[in-house]
Amino acid sequence: MSTPGRIDPAWAWSPFEPSTEQAWDVRRAAHLFRRAGFGATTHQLDEAVRRPPADVVRELVSQAVDASNSDAATDPLARAMLATGNARSLATWWLHRMLNTNSQLLEKLTLFWHGHFATGADKVTDSALMFAQNQLLRRHSLGSFAEMTHAIARDPAMLIYLDSATNRKAHPNENFARELMELFCLGEGNYSEKDVQELARCFTGWEVRRDRFRFNRYQHDTGQKSILGQQGEFSGDDGVDIVLARSSCPEFIVGKLIRFFVFDEPAASPELVAPLAELFRESELQVAPVIERLLGSNLFFSEHAIARRLRSPVELIIGLLRSLEASTNLNLVADGLHELGHSVFFPPNVKGWDGGRTWINTSTLLGRANLIGAVLQSDKTRFTGGDLASLAARNSATEPVALLDWLEHLLLAVPLPTTARQSLLKTAAASDGSNDERIATVLHTLSALPVFQLA
């Protein structure tokens, strides 16, 4: 198999057409739902394979675009969590939304942008500001990247997190200007230190008053500035526009989207990025067309992409729960995710989560299995229609072989290794314990395997 760096870009981004060699089947449908969301039930997968893959992708994108217009502030659970003033409670609300939403792609992209425009509640202690930023990211997730960037530049939580709220003309603070270019829009090597210093002057006088953005004209540097080859008496909005206009911006964002949705490593080559970056540019930095092209492509449904990502802890546990039609104590889940280093609203730093191989080590592999074990054992965990045994029976998966086949199709990106399958078959056929206990043991054992960590 060729490496991602050698893939023909024209083939890669052409629409996926099922064939004898690459069938549109349950495996590829499950792959789509794991990447475009968190997972799917047996019924959802069966429904998907009856339709052309392009139609399924188009519906996922259109659902997300429609849902992005809804206001999360009307959610009673959100209001209840905000009333506590505790950002950890707010994390529980978002997990509930991920688990129950009808638009998984919208929540998946909100999670992506949360890691991209990373802001932490450890520093921004006002949970209402963190919630407002979360709504901002959701609202713009599939819309204009330019509008989202302008909005995030004025977002009170971001202003506080990157110290832009104390940016004064006598002492310009460079934090936001640097991250706007390095982490948010252009990437390393596409700007100079002088560009950072000059861009920082554009944002002087931007501050937060009564939890809202406020422009203090007395603290704004009105002088001439030189940024990325342009000169003028630029404002903060001008500075954002200058950065967004750079040719490296579409390439940088598309490269990150490919890593998030297609494969962790190696980094996509410039040649592979170029066609999607051109689409992004031609669509005036609209996100939805890029996502639809990416999710419906030959590359996405090929062996270059399937099982070429490691599940994040959030993807792991929310995917398991959604696939098994389960609900549980989400405070328990939130605490477990915190221990695994993936507590939403609490990214480790302004770079967000590194992802990929950094998710897995000896400690976190055990921690992942322990979290799943705790969820399976919790008396708050429920499965639609009853217990695990009832769910398996509804899916004609009562016998050991049928049970493993069902779980494999539902939860795994690749088939079980032979030795692991033989061991799990023995566990599934054991005579001690109830059917429910045996299935839970099989699931818990399965979750500790390396193959279970692949998306």
Secondary structure, DSSP 8 states (H G I E B T S, - for coil): ---GGG--HHHHTSB----SSS---HHHHHHHHHHHSS---HHHHHHHHTS-HHHHHHHHHHHHHHHTTS-GGG-HHHHHHHHHT-HHHHHHHHHHHHHH-S-HHHHHHHHHHHHHT---TTT---HHHHHHHHHHHHHHTTSBHHHHHHHHHT-HHHHHHTTGGG-BTTB---HHHHHIIIIIIS-TTSS-HHHHHHHHHHTTTEEEETTEEEE-GGG---S-EEETTEEE---HHHHHHHHHTSTHHHHHHHHHHHHHHT-SSS---HHHHHHHHHHHHHTTSBHHHHHHHHHTBTTTTSTTTTT-SB--HHHHHHHHHHHTTEE--HHHHHHHHHHTT--TT--SSTT----GGGG-SHHHHHHHHHHHHHHHH-TT-EETTBSHHHHHHHTT--SHHHHHHHHHHHH-SS---HHHHHHHHHHHH-SSS-HHHHHHHHHHHHHTSGGGGB-
